[in-house]
Structure formats: C-alpha cells, structure tokens
Amino acid sequence: MLIYYRFNNFCSFHCESEFSMIAPAGKVKKRFPDNYVETAEGFDLLKSAVIVGENAGGKSNFINSLKYLKSLFVTNSLVKSVRPYVNAASLNEEKNPVQKFELCFRADNGKAYVYHLHLNESGIVYEALQTLKKRNASASVVFQAERQAGGAWLASVKEANGLSKRADKLLAGDSIGLLVSKLALLGDEDALAVVGWMTEKLYPESLASGVAEDVIRQDADIRILEDERYLEIFRMVDYSICGIELDREKPYSKTIIIRKGGNGNYFRRELQMDSAGVREFFAWAVHIFRVVYENKVVFADEMDRVLNPVLSDRVIAFVNGTEHNGQFIFSTHNVLHLDLRTCMKEQIYFVAKNRERLTSEMYSLSDFPEVRYETTKIYEFYMKGILGGTAFE
C-alpha cells in the first residue's frame, strides 16, 4: 500500500509536492472505521482518496509523474529526465535542473520502503533505498548512490550476498537501468520487493476506450473479466445486468451484455451497441477489481468523465466497505465528492495552478484547520474559491 509520494519539477509542478495516504490520528478515525487499514508497522493507511481541481490545473500531471516513474522500472532503459516533462520555470532557472521522486510504500513482504530517485538530462544523480520496520523507527539503508561532479559515483550497498563488492561495477559506464533493478536481477530480496511492487501493484492508469483494447490483451485482464466477482462490480452501472458472455478476441466490442427486465424477460446486446457509459465502465470495473481483490494501488484520472455522481458514490462505498489492502485514488471535477460525511479531510486533495507562475500546487483539506466536520459546507467553500483549486481563486 502507498504511504506517501513526494516529487518536484515535473511538468506544471515546480516545488516539492506531497501526497499522503496516512490516516489521521485521534478520534476522527472512529467516525470512518471502514476508510482505512491498520498495518503491523504502525501505519494506518487510507483505502481511497479524491483529487479535485480545475481544468488544466495539474491533476493529470500528478498521475503522469507516477506513470513516468513506473516506466523506468518497466522498460529498464536509459534513465534520465525527459525535457518535455521538466518544469518550464526550472529550465529558465537552471541549465540542467534535477527532478526528484520519493516513494514510500508497504510491500507484500510486510516491510515499508522509502525509494529516492533524482534525475537530470545526464542521467541518475542520486538513487537510494531504505527500509522502515516501524512508523517512527529510524530507516535502514539498503543502498545509496550519488554521482559526483566529475561523474564518479559515491556508493554504499548493504553487505548481503556480496552485493557491496559489486556496487562499482553496477554503477560503472552508462546509466542504463535503475540500480534497484540491477540489484533485483542479482537476487537482493529488498530490491526484488521494490521492483515487484512498482511493476505489479502500482497502477497509475486511465482506462479510456481508446486504450482499453491494449490493456485487455493481457491474460491477467481476461482472467478478471471471467471472474464472477467482476460481474458484481460491473453491475453497479446498471443493476438490470445479470450476466456477460465474454468474447476473448474482442472483449470491448463483441462481449454480450445480458439484462433481465422486471417482467422476467432477458435482453442481450453487444457491448459496442450499448451506451458509452456502460462501455467505459466495463473497463473501469477491471481496475476496481484490482483494488479490492488483488490489492493494487490504482490512480484513476478524471473518473467523473465516465461515472455519474451516483455511480461514483457506489464505487467509493464499495472500495471503502470491502476488506482489502488495495487503494483507489481518483481525480475529478465533481464537487459532490467534497463530503465530510463519507470522507476524512485527509482523503480530499486539491490541485491548483498559480496564474502568474503557471505552476501547480497540491495540498490536502487537512491543511485547513478551520474546516470542521460538523459545520463546514465544503461545497460552498470550494465554489467560493476559499479552498483554491477553482477558476475563482
């Protein structure tokens, strides 16, 4: 599960931004017992979160930063910053600015990890991995590598399986591949856990209809669509749906949707002939399955483009009300999600863009101590621009 994520200098984000899934301490948790998971390491982690903001404010850039970071683990190619992804303001200030990423998460082996990566156009500037046995305990270094001004590396790797003796060879030459990926290939357990979580658990994706076919080609996605529990999720879009007949060759067009009317009659229709909302939720339901039944961490961009407010509420209630170790984070324009009857303040984030500098800023509703659960009408605050993240700010 994701604990927190920090990054800077990515697209519209200039200064460091932080996104946390740590539940608050104190009595407020008693109001929302289904909204978080307790871990043995002392982290109480939220199951869901919403990111609200105006058009072109930076919500997609935030999710794209995670996509980019994950791509470095998936492709194992040349590791360096890509100029179109570097913030324009930083390019004006520095010749070769550094991008920084810091990701803290709990892996399947029960350990909490903190991964650091700093990049510029020349390649990796700094990479490090730490482990946390408890929330407030000191971090233990798995490895740490920093490139000096002359290009030489200053590195330290834990004494395990002789890996420390190979550090210089791993870092020598070009910057193909992350050091953590190289250590994983050599069998280091901590590195394997990190690479596994990044490639198999983290899903910063958007399942628009144009990319659904590419995603569904994977055997794992076909398996989800054939699972009876998938139908339970898909039926949220229309409870008259009682079954599907999956077309394995063209699942997003030729699959048959079966409905049962109030008179007991059955109706069959190809998915491509159904409504746009049903077609797109057919894809979204795959991601929701991943969260609840496969414990994935899914970032969904602009969920309200596909889901109406009622369906969105059903999805969130399902994610929060089911026992699992997954997380569902989605961006939206729908201010109806700003509801402190169903969410903790820590579950609501805003992204706003500064008009003068044209840079994005991310912050949590918990940063506003004047907001009270009992009395504040978040919708009114937001529409008046008091909380930022709108065109009126």
C-alpha positions as CSV (number, residue, x, y, z in Angstrom):
1,M,0.0,0.0,0.0
2,L,1.1,3.5,-0.7
3,I,2.2,5.5,2.3
4,Y,3.3,8.8,0.7
5,Y,4.7,10.2,-2.5
6,R,6.8,13.3,-3.0
7,F,8.0,14.8,-6.2
8,N,9.1,18.1,-7.8
9,N,10.0,19.6,-11.1
10,F,7.6,17.6,-13.2
11,C,5.5,19.3,-15.9
12,S,3.5,22.0,-14.2
13,F,4.8,21.1,-10.7
14,H,7.8,23.2,-9.8
15,C,8.3,23.0,-6.0
16,E,8.0,19.8,-3.9
17,S,4.5,18.3,-3.7
18,E,3.4,15.6,-1.3
19,F,0.5,13.2,-1.5
20,S,-0.1,11.1,1.6
21,M,-2.3,8.1,2.3
22,I,-1.7,8.1,6.1
23,A,-4.9,8.2,8.1
24,P,-5.1,10.9,10.8
25,A,-4.5,10.2,14.4
26,G,-7.2,10.8,17.1
27,K,-10.9,10.3,17.4
28,V,-11.8,11.2,13.8
29,K,-10.9,7.7,12.7
30,K,-13.8,6.3,14.8
31,R,-16.2,8.1,12.5
32,F,-14.8,6.3,9.5
33,P,-13.8,2.8,10.6
34,D,-14.1,1.4,7.0
35,N,-11.9,4.0,5.3
36,Y,-8.5,2.8,6.4
37,V,-6.4,-0.3,7.1
38,E,-4.2,-0.8,10.1
39,T,-0.7,-2.3,9.5
40,A,1.7,-4.1,11.8
41,E,4.3,-1.3,11.2
42,G,2.1,1.3,12.8
43,F,0.8,2.9,9.6
44,D,-3.0,3.4,9.3
45,L,-3.4,3.7,5.6
46,L,-6.4,5.1,3.7
47,K,-8.3,3.0,1.2
48,S,-9.3,5.8,-1.1
49,A,-8.7,9.5,-1.9
50,V,-10.0,12.1,-4.3
51,I,-8.1,14.8,-6.1
52,V,-10.2,17.8,-7.1
53,G,-9.2,20.7,-9.3
54,E,-9.9,23.0,-12.2
55,N,-9.3,22.1,-15.8
56,A,-5.6,22.3,-16.7
57,G,-4.7,22.6,-13.0
58,G,-2.3,19.7,-12.9
59,K,-4.3,16.7,-11.8
60,S,-3.2,14.6,-14.8
61,N,0.4,15.8,-14.5
62,F,0.4,14.4,-10.9
63,I,-0.7,11.0,-12.1
64,N,1.6,11.2,-15.1
65,S,4.6,11.7,-12.8
66,L,3.8,8.3,-11.3
67,K,3.4,6.8,-14.8
68,Y,6.8,8.2,-15.7
69,L,8.4,6.8,-12.6
70,K,6.9,3.4,-13.1
71,S,8.0,3.4,-16.7
72,L,11.6,3.5,-15.6
73,F,11.0,0.2,-13.8
74,V,9.1,-1.4,-16.6
75,T,11.3,-0.6,-19.6
76,N,14.7,-0.8,-17.8
77,S,16.1,1.6,-20.5
78,L,18.2,4.7,-20.4
79,V,17.4,6.6,-17.1
80,K,17.4,10.3,-17.4
81,S,15.0,13.2,-17.2
82,V,13.0,13.9,-20.4
83,R,12.9,17.6,-21.3
84,P,9.1,17.8,-22.0
85,Y,8.5,16.5,-18.5
86,V,10.7,19.1,-16.8
87,N,9.0,22.1,-15.4
88,A,9.4,25.2,-17.6
89,A,10.2,27.5,-14.7
90,S,13.1,25.3,-13.6
91,L,14.5,25.3,-17.1
92,N,14.6,29.0,-17.0
93,E,16.4,29.0,-13.7
94,E,18.9,26.2,-14.3
95,K,20.7,24.8,-17.3
96,N,20.2,21.1,-16.3
97,P,17.6,21.0,-13.4
98,V,17.1,17.9,-11.3
99,Q,13.8,16.1,-10.9
100,K,13.2,14.4,-7.6
101,F,10.9,11.4,-6.7
102,E,10.4,9.9,-3.3
103,L,8.0,7.0,-2.8
104,C,7.2,5.3,0.5
105,F,5.1,2.1,0.5
106,R,4.4,-1.2,2.2
107,A,5.3,-4.2,0.1
108,D,3.8,-7.7,0.2
109,N,6.7,-8.9,2.4
110,G,5.5,-6.7,5.2
111,K,8.3,-4.2,5.0
112,A,7.9,-0.5,4.5
113,Y,10.3,1.0,1.9
114,V,11.4,4.5,1.0
115,Y,12.8,4.9,-2.5
116,H,14.6,8.0,-3.7
117,L,15.4,8.9,-7.3
118,H,17.0,12.2,-8.6
119,L,17.4,12.7,-12.4
120,N,18.7,15.2,-14.8
121,E,19.3,15.1,-18.6
122,S,22.7,13.4,-18.0
123,G,21.1,10.5,-16.1
124,I,20.7,9.4,-12.5
125,V,22.1,11.9,-10.0
126,Y,21.0,10.1,-6.8
127,E,19.3,6.8,-6.0
128,A,18.7,5.3,-2.6
129,L,16.5,2.7,-0.9
130,Q,15.7,2.4,2.8
131,T,13.6,0.1,4.9
132,L,11.3,1.1,7.8
133,K,10.4,-1.6,10.4
134,K,8.1,0.7,12.3
135,R,6.5,4.1,11.5
136,N,8.6,6.1,13.9
137,A,11.8,4.0,13.7
138,S,15.0,5.0,12.0
139,A,15.4,4.0,8.4
140,S,17.9,1.3,7.5
141,V,19.9,1.9,4.2
142,V,19.7,-0.9,1.6
143,F,21.8,1.1,-0.9
144,Q,22.7,4.7,-1.6
145,A,24.5,6.1,-4.7
146,E,25.3,9.6,-5.6
147,R,27.0,10.9,-8.8
148,Q,29.8,13.4,-8.1
149,A,30.6,16.5,-10.1
150,G,33.2,14.7,-12.2
151,G,30.9,11.8,-13.0
152,A,32.4,9.3,-10.4
153,W,29.9,7.5,-8.1
154,L,29.9,7.5,-4.3
155,A,28.0,4.5,-3.3
156,S,27.3,2.2,-0.4
157,V,25.3,-1.1,-0.6
158,K,24.4,-3.3,2.3
159,E,26.6,-6.3,3.0
160,A,24.5,-9.1,1.6
161,N,25.4,-11.8,-0.9
162,G,28.5,-9.8,-1.8
163,L,26.5,-7.0,-3.4
164,S,28.6,-4.3,-1.8
165,K,31.6,-5.6,-3.7
166,R,29.7,-5.3,-7.0
167,A,28.4,-1.8,-6.5
168,D,31.1,-0.1,-8.5
169,K,30.6,-2.5,-11.5
170,L,26.8,-1.9,-11.3
171,L,27.3,1.8,-11.5
172,A,30.1,1.9,-14.0
173,G,29.6,3.0,-17.6
174,D,26.2,4.3,-18.8
175,S,23.0,4.8,-16.9
176,I,21.0,2.0,-18.5
177,G,18.6,0.8,-15.9
178,L,18.0,1.7,-12.3
179,L,20.4,0.4,-9.6
180,V,17.5,-1.1,-7.7
181,S,16.6,-3.1,-10.9
182,K,20.1,-4.3,-11.2
183,L,20.2,-5.4,-7.6
184,A,16.9,-7.2,-8.1
185,L,18.4,-9.2,-11.0
186,L,21.2,-10.2,-8.6
187,G,18.6,-11.6,-6.2
188,D,18.5,-9.0,-3.5
189,E,15.3,-9.5,-1.6
190,D,14.6,-5.9,-0.8
191,A,15.3,-4.8,-4.4
192,L,13.0,-7.6,-5.6
193,A,10.2,-6.4,-3.3
194,V,10.5,-2.8,-4.6
195,V,10.6,-3.7,-8.3
196,G,7.7,-6.1,-7.8
197,W,5.6,-3.5,-6.1
198,M,6.3,-0.8,-8.7
199,T,5.6,-3.1,-11.7
200,E,2.8,-5.3,-10.3
201,K,1.0,-3.3,-7.6
202,L,1.1,0.3,-8.8
203,Y,-1.4,1.3,-11.5
204,P,-1.3,5.0,-12.3
205,E,-3.6,4.4,-15.3
206,S,-6.6,5.8,-17.2
207,L,-8.8,3.3,-19.0
208,A,-10.3,5.4,-21.8
209,S,-12.0,3.4,-24.5
210,G,-9.1,4.1,-26.9
211,V,-6.6,2.2,-24.8
212,A,-8.9,-0.5,-23.4
213,E,-8.1,-3.0,-26.1
214,D,-4.3,-2.6,-25.4
215,V,-4.8,-3.3,-21.7
216,I,-7.2,-6.2,-22.1
217,R,-4.9,-8.2,-24.3
218,Q,-3.1,-9.3,-21.2
219,D,-4.0,-12.7,-19.9
220,A,-4.4,-11.3,-16.4
221,D,-7.2,-8.9,-17.5
222,I,-9.0,-11.6,-19.3
223,R,-8.9,-13.6,-16.1
224,I,-10.5,-10.7,-14.2
225,L,-13.3,-10.5,-16.8
226,E,-14.0,-14.2,-16.4
227,D,-14.2,-13.9,-12.6
228,E,-17.7,-14.0,-11.1
229,R,-16.7,-11.2,-8.7
230,Y,-16.1,-8.9,-11.7
231,L,-19.8,-9.0,-12.5
232,E,-20.6,-7.8,-9.0
233,I,-18.7,-4.6,-9.7
234,F,-19.8,-4.2,-13.3
235,R,-23.5,-4.4,-12.3
236,M,-23.1,-1.1,-10.4
237,V,-23.6,0.7,-13.7
238,D,-26.9,-1.0,-14.2
239,Y,-28.5,-3.5,-11.8
240,S,-30.6,-5.0,-14.5
241,I,-27.4,-6.6,-15.9
242,C,-27.3,-10.2,-14.8
243,G,-24.5,-11.7,-16.9
244,I,-22.0,-11.3,-19.6
245,E,-20.7,-13.6,-22.4
246,L,-17.1,-12.7,-22.9
247,D,-15.6,-12.5,-26.3
248,R,-11.9,-13.2,-25.7
249,E,-10.9,-11.9,-29.1
250,K,-12.7,-8.5,-28.9
251,P,-13.9,-8.2,-25.3
252,Y,-14.5,-4.5,-25.5
253,S,-16.8,-4.7,-28.5
254,K,-18.2,-8.1,-29.0
255,T,-18.9,-9.2,-25.4
256,I,-22.6,-9.8,-24.9
257,I,-24.3,-7.9,-22.0
258,I,-27.3,-9.8,-20.6
259,R,-30.1,-7.9,-18.8
260,K,-33.2,-9.1,-17.0
261,G,-36.3,-6.9,-17.2
262,G,-39.0,-6.5,-14.5
263,N,-41.2,-8.9,-16.4
264,G,-38.6,-11.6,-16.2
265,N,-37.6,-11.4,-19.9
266,Y,-33.9,-11.4,-20.9
267,F,-32.3,-8.9,-23.2
268,R,-29.0,-9.5,-25.0
269,R,-26.8,-6.7,-26.5
270,E,-23.3,-6.5,-27.8
271,L,-21.2,-4.1,-25.7
272,Q,-20.3,-2.0,-28.7
273,M,-24.1,-1.3,-29.2
274,D,-24.6,-0.3,-25.5
275,S,-24.3,3.2,-24.0
276,A,-20.9,4.9,-23.8
277,G,-21.2,4.9,-20.0
278,V,-21.7,1.1,-19.9
279,R,-18.8,0.5,-22.4
280,E,-16.4,2.6,-20.4
281,F,-17.4,1.3,-17.0
282,F,-16.8,-2.2,-18.4
283,A,-13.1,-1.2,-18.5
284,W,-13.1,0.8,-15.2
285,A,-14.6,-2.2,-13.4
286,V,-11.4,-4.1,-14.2
287,H,-9.4,-1.5,-12.2
288,I,-11.8,-1.6,-9.3
289,F,-11.4,-5.4,-9.2
290,R,-7.7,-4.9,-9.0
291,V,-8.0,-2.7,-6.0
292,V,-10.4,-4.9,-4.0
293,Y,-9.4,-8.4,-5.0
294,E,-5.8,-8.0,-6.0
295,N,-4.7,-5.3,-3.5
296,K,-3.4,-2.9,-6.3
297,V,-2.9,0.8,-5.9
298,V,-4.9,2.4,-8.7
299,F,-4.7,6.1,-9.7
300,A,-7.7,6.8,-12.0
301,D,-7.7,10.1,-14.0
302,E,-10.9,12.0,-14.4
303,M,-13.3,9.4,-13.1
304,D,-16.3,11.8,-13.5
305,R,-15.8,11.7,-17.3
306,V,-17.2,8.2,-17.2
307,L,-19.0,7.9,-13.9
308,N,-22.0,10.0,-12.8
309,P,-22.2,11.1,-9.1
310,V,-24.5,8.2,-8.1
311,L,-22.2,5.6,-9.7
312,S,-19.1,7.3,-8.2
313,D,-20.6,7.1,-4.7
314,R,-21.4,3.4,-5.3
315,V,-17.8,2.7,-6.3
316,I,-16.3,4.6,-3.3
317,A,-18.7,2.9,-0.9
318,F,-17.7,-0.5,-2.3
319,V,-14.0,0.2,-2.1
320,N,-14.2,1.6,1.5
321,G,-16.7,-1.0,2.7
322,T,-14.8,-4.1,1.5
323,E,-11.9,-5.7,3.4
324,H,-8.7,-5.5,1.4
325,N,-5.3,-3.9,1.2
326,G,-5.7,-2.0,-2.1
327,Q,-6.1,1.7,-2.7
328,F,-8.2,3.7,-5.1
329,I,-7.2,7.3,-5.8
330,F,-9.1,9.3,-8.5
331,S,-9.1,12.8,-9.9
332,T,-12.4,14.5,-10.6
333,H,-14.2,17.8,-11.3
334,N,-17.3,16.6,-9.3
335,V,-17.6,18.8,-6.2
336,L,-20.2,16.4,-4.8
337,H,-17.3,14.3,-3.6
338,L,-16.3,17.0,-1.2
339,D,-18.4,15.4,1.6
340,L,-17.1,15.1,5.1
341,R,-19.9,12.6,5.9
342,T,-18.2,9.9,3.9
343,C,-14.5,11.1,3.8
344,M,-11.9,12.2,6.2
345,K,-10.2,15.5,5.4
346,E,-7.0,13.6,4.7
347,Q,-8.9,11.8,1.8
348,I,-9.5,15.0,-0.1
349,Y,-6.8,16.7,-2.1
350,F,-6.8,19.8,-4.2
351,V,-4.6,20.8,-7.2
352,A,-4.5,24.5,-8.1
353,K,-2.5,26.4,-10.7
354,N,-0.9,29.7,-9.9
355,R,-2.0,32.2,-12.6
356,E,1.2,34.2,-12.6
357,R,3.8,31.4,-12.5
358,L,1.6,28.8,-14.2
359,T,2.8,26.2,-11.7
360,S,0.7,23.6,-10.0
361,E,0.3,23.1,-6.2
362,M,-1.1,20.1,-4.4
363,Y,-2.5,20.2,-0.8
364,S,-4.9,18.4,1.4
365,L,-8.1,19.6,3.0
366,S,-6.4,18.7,6.3
367,D,-4.2,21.7,5.8
368,F,-7.3,23.9,6.7
369,P,-7.8,23.6,10.5
370,E,-10.8,26.0,10.2
371,V,-12.7,23.3,8.3
372,R,-14.8,21.4,10.8
373,Y,-16.6,18.1,10.2
374,E,-19.8,19.2,11.9
375,T,-20.4,22.7,10.4
376,T,-18.4,23.3,7.3
377,K,-20.1,23.0,3.9
378,I,-17.1,22.1,1.7
379,Y,-19.1,22.6,-1.5
380,E,-19.7,26.2,-0.7
381,F,-16.1,26.8,0.4
382,Y,-14.9,25.3,-2.8
383,M,-17.2,27.2,-5.1
384,K,-16.3,30.5,-3.5
385,G,-12.6,29.8,-4.1
386,I,-11.8,29.7,-0.3
387,L,-10.1,26.3,-0.7
388,G,-8.4,27.0,-4.1
389,G,-8.4,24.6,-6.9
390,T,-11.0,26.5,-8.9
391,A,-11.1,29.2,-11.6
392,F,-12.2,31.7,-8.9
393,E,-9.0,31.5,-6.9
